């Protein structure tokens, strides 16, 4: 990691496309996410502490824990950052694909070099979900293949962690893939070979931390993880009566797209937002501060 954790939290943006997107999704988890920026502000928010000396001690301990490479904190942040970088590449490819559809002269060429949008988006959704699982395990110091522990913990998710999952469901599920996004993703996984997985840019970025001896085993792990979480996602959508149209309506607060262009919206958001890194940095800082406070 090139930057210390306090600097990463200090440098989080107070307002950009990512934060506007997340704010527009507040209706999914009302009041569930606050854009806490600044390491000291995060300490005050998490602990309720006001004593400056204690805040300093908690901050110092949190920084020490983050710098301890025997812990999983740096790996978790790397996962959040890397999956977002791959997401930007996916968005650029998807937009190129759409441009190719509209311009016959280049369409044939682009269709050969850009991925099928549904397939690429389905794989992206599944890998992002696995990144959340593995990052959770790294942060909590448990084996990276602890699917059961992660599924159980989802019931207690709140704040920036729940907002991240809400954005995953809405922006990487409902918007690009439609109301049956879970079935589409499962179908894509069921038809995939390990070679398909190896060719996926998102997977290439994070594969070194995905459990499994090789891509075959990793594909199985991704499939098992998605299968274990699909019930939570289905309930999340059903309990909130979420639809692509409703999510799109909320996003129109800062986006100007016509309603029949949901595929463009998905590609644009992939290209311009980094909600995994943003909320992941907040999650990581909060967990570090909670642990540091408990240890002092």
C-alpha positions as CSV (number, residue, x, y, z in Angstrom):
1,X,0.0,0.0,0.0
2,X,1.5,3.3,-1.1
3,X,-0.7,5.5,1.2
4,X,-1.4,5.3,5.0
5,X,-4.9,4.5,6.0
6,X,-5.5,7.9,7.6
7,X,-4.6,9.6,4.3
8,X,-6.9,7.4,2.4
9,X,-9.8,8.3,4.6
10,X,-8.8,12.0,4.7
11,X,-8.8,12.0,0.9
12,X,-12.2,10.5,0.3
13,X,-14.3,12.8,-1.8
14,X,-17.2,14.6,-0.1
15,X,-19.0,14.9,-3.4
16,X,-18.5,13.3,-6.8
17,X,-20.4,11.0,-9.1
18,X,-19.8,8.0,-6.7
19,X,-21.2,9.8,-3.7
20,X,-24.1,11.2,-5.7
21,X,-25.0,7.7,-6.9
22,X,-24.8,6.3,-3.3
23,X,-26.9,9.2,-2.0
24,X,-29.5,8.5,-4.7
25,X,-29.8,4.9,-3.4
26,X,-30.6,6.1,0.2
27,X,-34.2,5.0,-0.4
28,X,-33.0,1.4,-0.4
29,X,-31.5,1.6,3.1
30,X,-32.9,4.9,4.4
31,X,-30.4,6.8,6.5
32,X,-28.1,3.7,6.5
33,X,-25.1,5.4,5.0
34,X,-23.3,8.6,6.0
35,X,-20.4,9.8,3.9
36,X,-17.9,10.1,6.7
37,X,-14.7,11.7,5.4
38,X,-11.6,12.3,7.5
39,X,-9.8,9.8,9.8
40,X,-10.5,11.8,12.9
41,X,-14.1,12.3,12.0
42,X,-14.4,8.5,11.5
43,X,-12.9,7.9,15.0
44,X,-15.4,10.3,16.5
45,X,-18.3,8.7,14.5
46,X,-17.4,5.1,15.4
47,X,-16.5,5.5,19.0
48,X,-18.4,8.6,20.1
49,X,-15.1,9.7,21.7
50,X,-14.5,13.5,22.2
51,X,-11.3,13.4,24.3
52,X,-8.5,14.5,22.0
53,X,-5.8,12.4,23.7
54,X,-7.9,9.2,23.4
55,X,-8.7,10.0,19.8
56,X,-5.0,10.2,19.1
57,X,-4.3,6.9,20.9
58,X,-7.1,5.1,19.0
59,X,-5.9,6.6,15.7
60,X,-2.3,5.5,16.3
61,X,-3.3,2.0,17.2
62,X,-5.6,1.7,14.1
63,X,-2.7,2.9,11.9
64,X,-0.4,0.3,13.5
65,X,-2.9,-2.5,13.0
66,X,-3.3,-1.5,9.3
67,X,0.5,-1.4,8.8
68,X,0.8,-4.9,10.3
69,X,1.1,-7.1,7.2
70,X,0.3,-10.2,9.1
71,X,-3.2,-8.8,9.3
72,X,-5.5,-8.8,6.3
73,X,-6.5,-5.2,6.2
74,X,-4.2,-4.1,3.4
75,X,-5.3,-7.1,1.3
76,X,-8.9,-6.2,1.8
77,X,-8.4,-2.6,0.7
78,X,-6.4,-3.9,-2.4
79,X,-9.4,-6.0,-3.3
80,X,-11.9,-3.1,-3.1
81,X,-9.6,-0.9,-5.1
82,X,-8.7,-3.5,-7.8
83,X,-12.3,-4.6,-8.5
84,X,-13.3,-1.0,-9.1
85,X,-10.4,-0.5,-11.5
86,X,-11.5,-3.6,-13.4
87,X,-15.1,-2.2,-13.3
88,X,-14.0,0.9,-15.1
89,X,-12.5,-1.2,-17.9
90,X,-15.7,-3.2,-18.1
91,X,-17.7,0.1,-18.5
92,X,-15.4,1.3,-21.2
93,X,-15.8,-2.0,-23.1
94,X,-19.5,-1.9,-22.7
95,X,-19.8,1.6,-24.0
96,X,-17.6,0.7,-27.0
97,X,-20.0,-2.2,-27.6
98,X,-23.0,0.2,-27.6
99,X,-21.2,2.6,-29.9
100,X,-20.5,-0.2,-32.3
101,X,-24.2,-1.2,-32.4
102,X,-25.0,2.3,-33.6
103,X,-22.2,2.8,-36.1
104,X,-22.2,0.0,-38.7
105,X,-18.7,0.9,-40.0
106,X,-17.1,0.0,-36.7
107,X,-19.7,-2.3,-35.3
108,X,-18.3,-5.5,-36.8
109,X,-14.8,-4.8,-35.4
110,X,-16.0,-3.7,-32.0
111,X,-18.2,-6.7,-31.6
112,X,-15.1,-8.9,-32.0
113,X,-13.1,-7.2,-29.3
114,X,-15.7,-6.2,-26.7
115,X,-17.4,-8.7,-24.4
116,X,-21.1,-9.6,-24.6
117,X,-22.6,-7.1,-22.1
118,X,-24.9,-9.5,-20.3
119,X,-22.2,-12.1,-19.9
120,X,-19.6,-9.6,-18.8
121,X,-22.0,-7.9,-16.3
122,X,-23.0,-11.2,-14.9
123,X,-19.4,-12.3,-14.3
124,X,-18.6,-8.9,-12.8
125,X,-21.5,-9.2,-10.4
126,X,-20.4,-12.6,-9.2
127,X,-16.8,-11.6,-8.8
128,X,-17.7,-8.5,-6.9
129,X,-19.8,-10.6,-4.6
130,X,-16.8,-12.9,-4.0
131,X,-14.5,-9.9,-3.4
132,X,-16.9,-8.7,-0.7
133,X,-16.8,-12.2,0.9
134,X,-13.0,-12.5,0.8
135,X,-12.5,-8.9,2.0
136,X,-14.9,-9.6,4.9
137,X,-12.7,-12.6,5.8
138,X,-9.5,-10.7,5.5
139,X,-10.8,-7.9,7.8
140,X,-12.1,-10.3,10.4
141,X,-9.1,-12.6,10.3
142,X,-10.9,-15.8,9.3
143,X,-10.1,-18.1,6.4
144,X,-10.9,-16.7,3.0
145,X,-13.3,-19.5,2.0
146,X,-15.6,-19.0,5.0
147,X,-18.8,-18.7,3.0
148,X,-21.0,-19.7,5.9
149,X,-19.6,-17.0,8.2
150,X,-20.1,-14.4,5.5
151,X,-23.7,-15.3,4.8
152,X,-24.4,-15.2,8.5
153,X,-22.8,-11.8,8.8
154,X,-24.9,-10.3,6.0
155,X,-27.8,-10.3,8.4
156,X,-25.9,-7.8,10.6
157,X,-24.6,-5.6,7.8
158,X,-25.2,-1.9,8.3
159,X,-23.8,1.5,7.4
160,X,-21.4,1.7,4.5
161,X,-21.2,-2.1,4.3
162,X,-24.9,-2.5,3.7
163,X,-24.9,0.4,1.3
164,X,-22.2,-1.3,-0.7
165,X,-24.3,-4.4,-1.0
166,X,-27.3,-2.3,-1.9
167,X,-25.4,-0.7,-4.7
168,X,-24.2,-4.1,-5.9
169,X,-27.8,-5.3,-6.1
170,X,-29.0,-2.1,-7.8
171,X,-26.2,-0.9,-10.0
172,X,-24.5,-4.2,-10.9
173,X,-27.6,-6.4,-10.8
174,X,-31.0,-4.7,-11.5
175,X,-29.8,-1.9,-13.9
176,X,-27.6,-3.9,-16.3
177,X,-29.3,-7.3,-16.1
178,X,-33.0,-6.6,-15.2
179,X,-35.3,-8.0,-12.5
180,X,-34.1,-11.6,-13.1
181,X,-30.5,-10.7,-12.6
182,X,-29.9,-13.5,-10.2
183,X,-31.1,-16.1,-12.7
184,X,-29.1,-14.5,-15.5
185,X,-25.9,-14.6,-13.3
186,X,-26.5,-18.2,-12.3
187,X,-27.1,-19.2,-15.9
188,X,-23.9,-17.5,-17.0
189,X,-21.9,-19.2,-14.3
190,X,-23.4,-22.5,-15.2
191,X,-22.2,-22.2,-18.8
192,X,-18.8,-20.9,-18.0
193,X,-15.6,-22.8,-18.4
194,X,-12.4,-22.0,-16.4
195,X,-11.0,-20.6,-19.6
196,X,-13.8,-18.1,-19.9
197,X,-13.1,-17.1,-16.3
198,X,-9.4,-16.7,-17.0
199,X,-10.2,-14.3,-19.9
200,X,-12.3,-12.0,-17.7
201,X,-10.5,-8.7,-16.8
202,X,-12.2,-8.4,-13.4
203,X,-11.1,-11.9,-12.5
204,X,-7.6,-11.3,-13.7
205,X,-7.3,-8.4,-11.4
206,X,-8.2,-10.2,-8.2
207,X,-7.6,-13.9,-8.8
208,X,-4.6,-14.1,-6.6
209,X,-6.8,-13.7,-3.5
210,X,-9.7,-15.8,-4.7
211,X,-9.7,-19.2,-2.9
212,X,-8.8,-22.2,-5.1
213,X,-5.7,-23.9,-6.3
214,X,-6.5,-23.0,-10.0
215,X,-9.1,-21.3,-12.1
216,X,-11.3,-24.5,-12.1
217,X,-11.4,-24.5,-8.3
218,X,-11.9,-20.8,-8.2
219,X,-14.8,-21.0,-10.6
220,X,-16.4,-23.6,-8.3
221,X,-15.8,-21.3,-5.3
222,X,-17.4,-18.3,-7.2
223,X,-20.4,-20.5,-8.1
224,X,-20.8,-21.8,-4.5
225,X,-20.5,-18.3,-3.1
226,X,-23.1,-16.9,-5.4
227,X,-25.5,-19.8,-4.7
228,X,-25.1,-19.2,-1.0
229,X,-25.9,-15.5,-1.2
230,X,-28.6,-15.5,-3.9
231,X,-31.3,-16.0,-1.2
232,X,-30.2,-12.9,0.7
233,X,-30.2,-10.9,-2.5
234,X,-33.6,-12.2,-3.6
235,X,-35.0,-11.3,-0.2
236,X,-33.3,-7.9,-0.2
237,X,-35.0,-7.1,-3.5
238,X,-38.4,-8.5,-2.5
239,X,-38.6,-6.8,0.9
240,X,-37.9,-3.4,-0.7
241,X,-40.0,-4.0,-3.9
242,X,-37.0,-3.0,-6.0
243,X,-37.2,-2.7,-9.7
244,X,-34.8,-1.5,-12.4
245,X,-37.3,1.3,-13.2
246,X,-37.5,2.5,-9.6
247,X,-33.7,2.5,-9.3
248,X,-33.3,4.3,-12.6
249,X,-35.8,7.0,-11.5
250,X,-33.7,7.7,-8.4
251,X,-30.5,7.8,-10.4
252,X,-32.1,10.4,-12.7
253,X,-31.6,12.9,-9.8
254,X,-28.0,13.3,-11.2
255,X,-28.0,11.4,-14.5
256,X,-29.7,12.5,-17.7
257,X,-30.6,9.3,-19.6
258,X,-33.8,8.2,-21.2
259,X,-35.5,5.2,-19.6
260,X,-34.8,2.8,-22.5
261,X,-31.0,3.3,-22.1
262,X,-30.5,1.3,-18.9
263,X,-27.6,-0.5,-20.5
264,X,-25.8,2.8,-21.2
265,X,-26.5,3.9,-17.5
266,X,-24.8,0.7,-16.3
267,X,-21.8,1.1,-18.5
268,X,-21.5,4.8,-17.5
269,X,-21.6,4.0,-13.8
270,X,-19.1,1.2,-14.2
271,X,-16.8,3.7,-15.9
272,X,-17.2,6.7,-13.6
273,X,-17.8,5.4,-10.1
274,X,-15.7,3.5,-7.5
275,X,-18.3,2.7,-4.8
276,X,-16.5,-0.4,-3.8
277,X,-13.3,1.4,-3.0
278,X,-15.1,4.4,-1.4
279,X,-17.3,2.4,0.9
280,X,-14.7,-0.3,1.4
281,X,-12.2,2.3,2.7
282,X,-14.9,3.5,5.1
283,X,-15.7,-0.1,6.2
284,X,-12.0,-0.9,6.7
285,X,-11.4,2.3,8.7
286,X,-14.4,1.6,10.9
287,X,-13.4,-1.9,11.7
288,X,-9.8,-0.8,12.4
289,X,-11.1,1.9,14.8
290,X,-13.5,-0.5,16.5
291,X,-10.6,-2.9,17.2
292,X,-8.2,-0.2,18.2
293,X,-10.7,1.3,20.6
294,X,-11.4,-2.1,22.2
295,X,-7.7,-2.8,22.6
296,X,-6.8,0.4,24.4
